[in-house]
Amino acid sequence: MCGIVGVVSNAPVNQLIYDALLLLQHRGQDAAGIVTQQQRKFFMHKAKGMVRDVFRTRNMRSLPGNCGLGQVRYPTAGNAFSEEEAQPFYVNAPFGITLVHNGNLTNAKALKAELFSTDHRHINTDSDSEVLLNVLAHELDKATKGLPLTPEDVFAAVRNVHRRVRGSYAVVALIAGHGMLAFRDPYGIRPLCLGRGPDTVVVASESVALEGTGFKLERNIAPGEAVFVDLQGVLTSEQCADSPTLKPCIFEFVYLARPDSALDGISVYQARLNLGETLAQRVISTVPPNEIDVVIPIPESSRPSAMQLAQLLGLPYREGFVKNRYVGRTFIMPGQAVREKSVRQKLNVIVSEFKGRNVLLVDDSIVRGTTSREIVQMARDAGARKVYLASAAPPVRYPNVYGIDMPTASELVAHDRSVEEIRAIIGCDALIYQDVEGMKKAVLKAAAPGPDGKLTTLAGFDASCFDGQYVTGDITAADILGLSEGRGAGAEGEEDSSRLALPNAEVA
């Protein structure tokens, strides 16, 4: 999971890219990078850390030019601790190309071997994004055959990228002296949208990055589509996939995206309200509402679902936890005891909302279950008589291979366990999950007409972490094992802020 942005303008873009990355910070807090282009020269600065820490005034002054790219990184492959794997990536031939990537290639290992043996290109890191960049560079070189670059050449290269690459990828690249290229994988698993302003074209992972910087969302880039914007701002686009079909990752709506974004024509906030509505029906079938005194969300992204659920059940909605935003992520702490202590540092209870009450806690999802277990115990310690827990998402039973750094199957609390077994592990009095079909219907129900007045046609969703159905159709148990082994490699320590165990995004 990463956030990416690209801009072509008639004015300097460094500040605009910085502002857009701040709006996408929830998509990655491990590293950040910006590259700009002036004439044919690239200027780049990238490092581990949050956007506000990576870029100082001196860094911003060293990023001149009217077009550029940026990324905030959350590692899902390669080395989570190497600054070399912060993006953007760069190759000097052909032309000079820089690239940012959101997603995860499922055939990166095979591609890397192919690049060495057949394409004679060198890969210097363990990052699948560097592999993707070199595949694109090789295909561009083949398409141009030494002649001046045209949009048709670019689209021919992207067509061949689609034929070689598997997995999820939303990409923005700069080609030195020519312009900006953006494209999505043939399933549109990871989001990418397009906006415009006066003499400016912007592409970004989420609409909030456009609207928050003063630009109007024009449309989403279609699955398999490539968009090329030359240095004068002239935009050309073409469908480059043989059989494109839109099946975006449903976890974007459950947890990853900001609530004020719209992805592929679906309001994230409305989707989460709808999830609360369908979850309410599940609660009624498990715990009679008259046995619940109060509904309390586990901050942050569960709030819309919890509010809607409370309203439909006619129950009081209360904030029972206060979040300390200045404590590091809990799931990266070495050792269970340290992790549980950090949960209590990050969340503090308002005792009056728990004491003597039967409380229904609502979370967006449950992954490892360790944080949930600690939160349930915190509610009991605060005096709750009974603690019920409801998840706006179904049980997470399978690893994600498309760019969400979920644990391996053995780390997932729901893997090969019944709901009753999970309830016993977490320690709540009742555990209520969303069902998979209900989740899909709730998210789809949040679709609204786009700027052109039309509804986006979805063929479905990638819900593989819930149902084990991988939309690319090429994932085996051996593939999952191999991807798990390469997940965020590096020595784990207290400074590691890279692992996504999904304790709730900090979003505005």
LOVO-548750 format. One record per residue (C-alpha): residue number from 1; x, y, z. Coordinates in Angstrom, 1 decimal. Layout:
# LOVO-548750
(NUM (X Y Z))
...
END
This chain:
# LOVO-548750
(1 (0.0 0.0 0.0))
(2 (1.5 3.3 -1.1))
(3 (0.3 6.7 -2.3))
(4 (1.5 8.2 -5.6))
(5 (1.1 11.5 -7.4))
(6 (2.3 13.0 -10.7))
(7 (2.0 16.5 -12.0))
(8 (2.6 18.3 -15.3))
(9 (2.1 22.1 -15.2))
(10 (3.4 25.4 -16.5))
(11 (4.6 26.4 -13.0))
(12 (6.9 24.8 -10.4))
(13 (5.4 21.6 -9.0))
(14 (7.5 20.8 -5.9))
(15 (5.1 22.4 -3.4))
(16 (2.0 20.9 -5.1))
(17 (3.5 17.4 -4.9))
(18 (4.5 17.9 -1.3))
(19 (0.9 19.0 -0.4))
(20 (-0.5 16.1 -2.3))
(21 (1.7 13.7 -0.4))
(22 (0.6 15.1 2.9))
(23 (-3.0 14.3 1.8))
(24 (-1.9 10.7 1.0))
(25 (0.2 10.2 4.1))
(26 (-2.2 7.6 5.5))
(27 (-1.2 5.3 2.6))
(28 (2.4 5.1 3.7))
(29 (4.5 6.3 6.6))
(30 (7.7 4.5 6.0))
(31 (9.4 6.6 3.4))
(32 (8.7 9.5 1.0))
(33 (10.2 10.8 -2.2))
(34 (9.8 13.5 -4.8))
(35 (11.5 13.8 -8.2))
(36 (11.1 16.8 -10.5))
(37 (12.2 17.5 -14.1))
(38 (13.7 20.7 -15.5))
(39 (14.6 20.5 -19.2))
(40 (16.1 16.9 -19.4))
(41 (17.5 16.7 -15.9))
(42 (15.9 15.0 -12.9))
(43 (16.1 16.3 -9.4))
(44 (15.3 13.8 -6.6))
(45 (15.1 13.7 -2.8))
(46 (13.9 10.6 -0.9))
(47 (14.4 9.2 2.6))
(48 (12.7 7.1 5.3))
(49 (10.2 8.9 7.4))
(50 (7.0 11.0 7.2))
(51 (6.6 13.7 4.5))
(52 (7.0 16.5 6.9))
(53 (10.3 15.0 8.2))
(54 (11.8 14.0 4.9))
(55 (11.4 17.4 3.1))
(56 (13.0 20.5 4.6))
(57 (13.2 23.9 3.0))
(58 (16.6 23.2 1.5))
(59 (15.3 19.9 0.0))
(60 (12.3 21.7 -1.6))
(61 (14.6 24.4 -3.1))
(62 (16.6 21.7 -4.8))
(63 (13.5 20.3 -6.7))
(64 (13.0 22.7 -9.6))
(65 (10.8 22.0 -12.6))
(66 (7.3 22.1 -13.9))
(67 (6.6 18.3 -13.8))
(68 (7.3 15.7 -11.2))
(69 (6.3 12.6 -9.2))
(70 (5.9 11.7 -5.5))
(71 (5.3 8.7 -3.4))
(72 (4.7 7.8 0.2))
(73 (5.7 4.2 0.9))
(74 (4.4 1.3 2.9))
(75 (6.6 -1.7 2.0))
(76 (5.0 -4.9 1.0))
(77 (8.0 -6.4 -0.8))
(78 (11.7 -6.1 -0.6))
(79 (13.6 -4.5 2.3))
(80 (11.5 -2.4 4.6))
(81 (14.7 -0.8 6.2))
(82 (16.6 0.2 3.1))
(83 (16.5 3.8 2.0))
(84 (17.6 2.6 -1.4))
(85 (14.1 1.1 -1.8))
(86 (12.3 4.4 -1.2))
(87 (10.7 5.7 -4.4))
(88 (10.9 7.1 -7.0))
(89 (13.2 4.8 -8.9))
(90 (15.4 5.8 -11.8))
(91 (17.0 4.3 -14.9))
(92 (19.0 6.3 -17.4))
(93 (18.0 4.4 -20.5))
(94 (16.1 4.8 -22.7))
(95 (15.7 8.5 -22.4))
(96 (15.9 8.5 -18.6))
(97 (12.9 7.3 -16.7))
(98 (11.7 7.8 -13.1))
(99 (8.8 5.8 -11.7))
(100 (6.5 5.5 -8.6))
(101 (4.4 2.4 -8.1))
(102 (1.5 1.4 -5.8))
(103 (0.8 -2.3 -5.7))
(104 (2.6 -5.6 -5.7))
(105 (3.8 -7.8 -8.6))
(106 (3.1 -11.4 -8.0))
(107 (5.6 -12.6 -10.6))
(108 (8.5 -10.3 -9.7))
(109 (10.9 -13.1 -9.0))
(110 (10.5 -14.6 -12.4))
(111 (10.6 -11.2 -14.1))
(112 (13.8 -10.4 -12.3))
(113 (15.5 -13.5 -13.7))
(114 (14.1 -12.8 -17.1))
(115 (15.4 -9.2 -17.0))
(116 (18.9 -10.5 -16.3))
(117 (19.0 -13.4 -18.7))
(118 (17.0 -12.0 -21.6))
(119 (16.7 -8.3 -21.4))
(120 (20.3 -7.8 -19.9))
(121 (19.1 -5.3 -17.4))
(122 (20.5 -5.1 -13.8))
(123 (18.2 -5.0 -10.7))
(124 (20.0 -3.6 -7.7))
(125 (17.4 -4.0 -4.9))
(126 (14.8 -6.5 -3.8))
(127 (12.0 -4.1 -4.8))
(128 (9.4 -5.2 -7.3))
(129 (9.0 -1.6 -8.3))
(130 (12.5 -1.6 -9.7))
(131 (11.6 -4.7 -11.6))
(132 (8.5 -3.0 -13.0))
(133 (10.6 0.1 -14.0))
(134 (13.1 -2.0 -15.9))
(135 (10.3 -3.9 -17.7))
(136 (8.8 -0.6 -18.8))
(137 (12.2 0.7 -19.8))
(138 (13.0 -2.4 -21.9))
(139 (9.6 -2.2 -23.6))
(140 (10.0 1.5 -24.3))
(141 (13.4 0.8 -25.9))
(142 (12.0 -1.9 -28.1))
(143 (9.0 0.3 -29.1))
(144 (11.0 3.3 -30.2))
(145 (13.8 1.5 -32.0))
(146 (16.0 4.6 -31.7))
(147 (13.4 6.9 -33.2))
(148 (11.8 10.0 -31.5))
(149 (9.3 8.9 -28.8))
(150 (5.6 9.3 -29.7))
(151 (2.5 8.5 -27.6))
(152 (1.9 5.5 -29.8))
(153 (5.3 4.1 -28.8))
(154 (4.5 4.7 -25.2))
(155 (1.2 2.8 -25.5))
(156 (2.8 -0.1 -27.3))
(157 (5.3 -0.4 -24.5))
(158 (2.5 -0.4 -21.9))
(159 (0.7 -3.1 -23.8))
(160 (3.8 -5.3 -23.5))
(161 (4.1 -4.4 -19.9))
(162 (0.6 -5.7 -19.3))
(163 (1.5 -8.9 -21.1))
(164 (4.6 -9.6 -19.0))
(165 (3.6 -8.3 -15.5))
(166 (1.2 -9.9 -13.1))
(167 (-0.3 -8.5 -9.9))
(168 (-1.5 -5.1 -9.0))
(169 (0.1 -1.9 -10.2))
(170 (-0.9 1.8 -10.4))
(171 (2.1 3.6 -11.9))
(172 (3.2 7.1 -12.7))
(173 (6.5 7.7 -14.6))
(174 (8.4 10.6 -16.1))
(175 (10.2 10.2 -19.4))
(176 (13.0 12.8 -19.6))
(177 (12.3 15.4 -22.1))
(178 (8.9 13.9 -23.2))
(179 (6.3 13.9 -20.4))
(180 (4.4 11.9 -17.8))
(181 (2.9 8.4 -18.2))
(182 (0.3 6.9 -15.9))
(183 (-1.3 3.5 -16.1))
(184 (-3.2 0.8 -14.1))
(185 (-3.2 -3.0 -14.1))
(186 (-5.9 -4.7 -16.2))
(187 (-8.0 -5.3 -13.1))
(188 (-7.7 -1.8 -11.6))
(189 (-6.9 -3.4 -8.2))
(190 (-5.1 -0.2 -6.9))
(191 (-6.7 3.2 -7.4))
(192 (-5.6 6.0 -9.7))
(193 (-7.5 9.1 -10.7))
(194 (-7.0 12.1 -13.0))
(195 (-7.7 15.8 -12.3))
(196 (-7.1 19.1 -14.0))
(197 (-6.7 22.8 -13.2))
(198 (-5.5 25.8 -15.1))
(199 (-2.6 24.6 -17.3))
(200 (-2.0 21.6 -14.9))
(201 (-2.7 17.9 -15.1))
(202 (-2.6 15.8 -11.9))
(203 (-2.8 12.0 -11.3))
(204 (-3.0 10.6 -7.8))
(205 (-4.0 7.5 -5.8))
(206 (-7.1 9.2 -4.3))
(207 (-9.4 12.0 -5.2))
(208 (-8.6 13.7 -1.9))
(209 (-5.1 14.5 -3.2))
(210 (-6.7 16.4 -6.1))
(211 (-9.5 18.2 -4.3))
(212 (-7.3 19.1 -1.3))
(213 (-4.8 20.8 -3.6))
(214 (-7.5 22.8 -5.5))
(215 (-8.0 20.5 -8.5))
(216 (-11.2 19.0 -9.9))
(217 (-11.5 15.3 -10.2))
(218 (-12.1 14.6 -13.9))
(219 (-12.2 10.8 -14.0))
(220 (-10.6 7.6 -12.8))
(221 (-8.0 6.0 -15.0))
(222 (-9.6 2.8 -16.3))
(223 (-8.1 -0.6 -15.7))
(224 (-5.5 -1.3 -18.3))
(225 (-5.6 2.3 -19.6))
(226 (-2.5 4.4 -20.1))
(227 (-2.5 8.2 -20.1))
(228 (0.4 10.2 -21.5))
(229 (0.8 13.9 -20.9))
(230 (3.5 15.7 -22.8))
(231 (5.4 18.6 -21.3))
(232 (3.0 21.1 -22.9))
(233 (0.1 19.5 -21.0))
(234 (-1.5 17.7 -24.0))
(235 (-3.1 14.5 -22.8))
(236 (-3.5 11.3 -24.8))
(237 (-4.9 8.1 -23.6))
(238 (-5.5 4.6 -24.9))
(239 (-6.7 1.2 -23.6))
(240 (-3.6 -1.0 -23.5))
(241 (-4.9 -4.3 -22.0))
(242 (-6.3 -7.2 -23.9))
(243 (-9.2 -7.9 -21.6))
(244 (-9.6 -5.2 -18.9))
(245 (-12.1 -5.6 -16.2))
(246 (-12.6 -3.4 -13.1))
(247 (-12.3 -5.3 -9.8))
(248 (-10.8 -2.9 -7.3))
(249 (-9.5 -4.0 -3.9))
(250 (-12.4 -3.9 -1.5))
(251 (-10.1 -3.3 1.4))
(252 (-9.6 0.3 0.1))
(253 (-13.2 1.0 1.1))
(254 (-13.1 -0.9 4.3))
(255 (-9.9 0.6 5.7))
(256 (-7.1 1.9 3.5))
(257 (-8.6 5.0 1.8))
(258 (-9.5 8.3 3.4))
(259 (-13.2 8.7 4.1))
(260 (-13.3 11.9 2.1))
(261 (-12.1 10.2 -1.1))
(262 (-14.1 8.6 -3.9))
(263 (-12.5 5.6 -5.7))
(264 (-13.8 4.4 -9.0))
(265 (-17.0 6.3 -8.5))
(266 (-17.6 5.0 -4.9))
(267 (-17.7 7.3 -1.9))
(268 (-15.5 5.7 0.8))
(269 (-17.5 7.4 3.5))
(270 (-20.9 6.2 2.2))
(271 (-19.4 2.7 1.8))
(272 (-18.5 2.7 5.5))
(273 (-22.0 4.0 6.5))
(274 (-23.5 1.2 4.4))
(275 (-21.2 -1.4 6.1))
(276 (-22.6 -0.2 9.4))
(277 (-26.1 -0.7 8.1))
(278 (-25.6 -4.3 7.1))
(279 (-23.6 -5.0 10.2))
(280 (-26.5 -3.9 12.3))
(281 (-28.6 -6.7 10.9))
(282 (-25.8 -9.2 11.9))
(283 (-25.7 -7.8 15.4))
(284 (-29.5 -8.2 15.9))
(285 (-29.2 -11.9 15.0))
(286 (-26.5 -12.4 17.6))
(287 (-27.1 -10.0 20.5))
(288 (-30.5 -8.5 21.3))
(289 (-30.2 -4.7 21.1))
(290 (-31.8 -4.4 24.6))
(291 (-28.7 -6.2 26.0))
(292 (-26.4 -3.4 24.6))
(293 (-26.1 -0.1 26.5))
(294 (-23.7 1.8 24.3))
(295 (-21.9 1.5 20.9))
(296 (-18.3 2.6 20.9))
(297 (-16.0 2.7 17.9))
(298 (-12.3 1.7 18.0))
(299 (-10.7 4.8 16.4))
(300 (-10.4 5.8 13.6))
(301 (-11.9 4.4 10.4))
(302 (-14.7 2.4 12.1))
(303 (-16.5 5.6 13.2))
(304 (-18.9 5.9 10.2))
(305 (-19.9 2.2 10.5))
(306 (-20.3 2.5 14.3))
(307 (-22.5 5.6 14.0))
(308 (-24.8 4.1 11.4))
(309 (-25.1 0.9 13.4))
(310 (-26.0 2.8 16.6))
(311 (-28.6 4.9 14.8))
(312 (-30.3 1.9 13.2))
(313 (-30.3 0.0 16.5))
(314 (-31.6 3.0 18.5))
(315 (-28.6 2.9 20.8))
(316 (-26.3 5.6 22.2))
(317 (-23.1 6.3 20.3))
(318 (-20.2 7.3 22.4))
(319 (-16.5 7.9 22.1))
(320 (-14.9 5.6 24.7))
(321 (-11.3 5.7 23.5))
(322 (-9.0 8.6 23.1))
(323 (-6.2 8.1 20.6))
(324 (-2.7 9.4 21.2))
(325 (-1.4 10.2 17.7))
(326 (2.2 10.6 18.9))
(327 (2.9 7.0 19.7))
(328 (4.5 4.7 17.2))
(329 (2.5 1.9 15.5))
(330 (1.8 -1.0 17.8))
(331 (2.2 -3.9 15.5))
(332 (5.9 -3.4 14.8))
(333 (7.0 -3.7 18.4))
(334 (9.3 -6.7 19.1))
(335 (7.6 -9.1 21.4))
(336 (4.0 -9.5 22.4))
(337 (4.3 -7.9 25.8))
(338 (5.8 -4.8 24.4))
(339 (3.1 -4.7 21.7))
(340 (0.3 -4.9 24.2))
(341 (1.9 -2.2 26.4))
(342 (2.0 0.0 23.3))
(343 (-1.7 -0.5 22.6))
(344 (-2.4 1.0 26.0))
(345 (-0.1 3.9 25.3))
(346 (-1.8 4.6 22.0))
(347 (-5.4 4.2 23.3))
(348 (-6.8 5.4 26.6))
(349 (-10.3 4.7 27.9))
(350 (-12.9 7.1 29.1))
(351 (-13.9 5.0 32.2))
(352 (-17.4 6.6 32.6))
(353 (-18.4 5.2 29.2))
(354 (-17.6 1.6 30.2))
(355 (-18.3 1.3 34.0))
(356 (-21.3 -0.9 34.6))
(357 (-22.3 -1.1 31.0))
(358 (-22.7 -3.7 28.3))
(359 (-20.7 -2.2 25.5))
(360 (-20.6 -3.0 21.8))
(361 (-17.2 -2.2 20.3))
(362 (-17.1 -1.7 16.5))
(363 (-13.9 -2.0 14.5))
(364 (-13.3 -1.8 10.8))
(365 (-11.6 -5.2 10.6))
(366 (-9.7 -7.8 12.7))
(367 (-6.4 -9.1 11.4))
(368 (-4.0 -10.6 14.0))
(369 (-6.5 -10.2 16.8))
(370 (-3.8 -9.1 19.3))
(371 (-4.9 -5.5 19.4))
(372 (-8.5 -6.5 19.6))
(373 (-7.8 -8.8 22.6))
(374 (-6.0 -6.0 24.4))
(375 (-8.8 -3.5 23.7))
(376 (-11.4 -5.9 25.0))
(377 (-9.4 -6.3 28.2))
(378 (-9.1 -2.5 28.5))
(379 (-12.9 -2.3 28.4))
(380 (-13.2 -4.9 31.1))
(381 (-10.6 -3.1 33.2))
(382 (-12.6 0.1 32.9))
(383 (-15.6 -1.7 34.5))
(384 (-17.6 -3.0 31.5))
(385 (-20.0 -5.7 32.5))
(386 (-20.0 -7.3 29.1))
(387 (-17.9 -6.5 26.0))
(388 (-19.3 -7.4 22.6))
(389 (-17.1 -6.9 19.4))
(390 (-18.4 -6.3 15.9))
(391 (-16.2 -6.1 12.8))
(392 (-17.4 -4.1 9.8))
(393 (-15.4 -6.5 7.6))
(394 (-15.7 -10.3 7.3))
(395 (-13.0 -12.5 8.9))
(396 (-9.6 -11.9 7.3))
(397 (-8.7 -15.6 6.5))
(398 (-6.2 -15.3 3.7))
(399 (-3.0 -13.2 3.0))
(400 (-3.2 -10.3 0.5))
(401 (-0.8 -10.5 -2.4))
(402 (-1.8 -7.3 -4.2))
(403 (-0.1 -4.6 -2.1))
(404 (-1.4 -4.8 1.4))
(405 (1.2 -6.1 3.8))
(406 (-1.0 -8.5 5.7))
(407 (0.5 -11.2 7.8))
(408 (1.1 -14.7 6.6))
(409 (-1.9 -17.1 7.0))
(410 (-0.5 -18.5 10.3))
(411 (-0.6 -15.0 11.8))
(412 (-4.2 -14.3 10.8))
(413 (-6.5 -14.9 13.8))
(414 (-9.3 -16.1 11.5))
(415 (-7.3 -18.5 9.4))
(416 (-8.7 -22.0 9.9))
(417 (-10.7 -21.0 13.0))
(418 (-14.4 -20.7 13.6))
(419 (-16.0 -17.5 14.9))
(420 (-16.4 -19.1 18.3))
(421 (-12.7 -20.0 18.4))
(422 (-11.8 -16.4 17.4))
(423 (-14.1 -15.1 20.1))
(424 (-12.4 -17.2 22.7))
(425 (-9.0 -15.9 21.7))
(426 (-10.0 -12.3 21.7))
(427 (-11.9 -12.7 25.0))
(428 (-15.1 -10.9 24.1))
(429 (-18.6 -12.0 25.2))
(430 (-19.9 -12.1 21.6))
(431 (-18.1 -11.6 18.3))
(432 (-20.1 -10.4 15.2))
(433 (-18.6 -10.3 11.7))
(434 (-19.8 -8.8 8.5))
(435 (-20.5 -11.4 5.8))
(436 (-18.6 -11.3 2.5))
(437 (-21.6 -10.8 0.2))
(438 (-23.1 -8.2 2.5))
(439 (-19.8 -6.3 2.4))
(440 (-19.7 -6.3 -1.4))
(441 (-23.3 -5.1 -1.7))
(442 (-22.8 -2.4 0.9))
(443 (-19.7 -1.0 -0.9))
(444 (-21.3 -1.2 -4.4))
(445 (-24.4 0.6 -3.1))
(446 (-22.2 3.6 -2.4))
(447 (-21.5 4.1 -6.1))
(448 (-22.6 7.6 -7.4))
(449 (-22.4 9.2 -10.9))
(450 (-19.0 10.7 -11.7))
(451 (-18.3 14.1 -13.1))
(452 (-19.6 12.9 -16.5))
(453 (-22.9 11.9 -14.9))
(454 (-22.3 8.2 -15.5))
(455 (-21.9 5.4 -13.0))
(456 (-18.7 3.4 -13.2))
(457 (-19.3 -0.2 -14.2))
(458 (-17.6 -2.6 -11.8))
(459 (-17.2 -6.3 -12.6))
(460 (-16.8 -7.0 -8.9))
(461 (-14.1 -6.6 -6.3))
(462 (-10.9 -8.2 -5.2))
(463 (-11.9 -9.5 -1.8))
(464 (-9.2 -12.2 -1.7))
(465 (-8.2 -11.6 1.9))
(466 (-11.8 -12.5 2.9))
(467 (-12.8 -15.2 0.3))
(468 (-9.5 -16.5 -1.0))
(469 (-10.5 -15.7 -4.6))
(470 (-7.5 -13.9 -6.2))
(471 (-8.8 -11.9 -9.2))
(472 (-5.7 -12.4 -11.4))
(473 (-6.3 -16.1 -11.4))
(474 (-2.7 -17.0 -11.2))
(475 (-2.0 -17.4 -7.5))
(476 (-1.2 -20.7 -6.0))
(477 (-0.3 -21.7 -2.4))
(478 (3.3 -21.8 -3.4))
(479 (3.1 -18.3 -4.7))
(480 (1.6 -17.1 -1.5))
(481 (4.4 -18.8 0.5))
(482 (7.0 -17.2 -1.7))
(483 (5.5 -13.7 -1.4))
(484 (5.2 -14.1 2.3))
(485 (8.9 -15.0 2.6))
(486 (9.8 -11.8 0.8))
(487 (7.5 -9.6 2.7))
(488 (9.2 -6.5 4.0))
(489 (12.5 -8.3 4.6))
(490 (14.9 -6.9 7.2))
(491 (15.8 -7.0 10.9))
(492 (12.8 -6.1 13.0))
(493 (13.2 -3.5 15.6))
(494 (11.5 -0.7 17.4))
(495 (12.2 1.8 14.6))
(496 (10.4 -0.3 12.0))
(497 (7.2 1.5 11.0))
(498 (6.5 -0.6 8.0))
(499 (4.3 -3.5 8.8))
(500 (0.6 -3.2 8.1))
(501 (-1.2 -5.1 10.8))
(502 (-4.1 -2.7 10.4))
(503 (-4.6 -1.1 13.8))
(504 (-6.7 1.7 12.2))
(505 (-5.5 4.4 9.9))
(506 (-4.9 7.9 11.2))
(507 (-6.9 9.9 8.7))
(508 (-8.3 13.4 8.8))
END
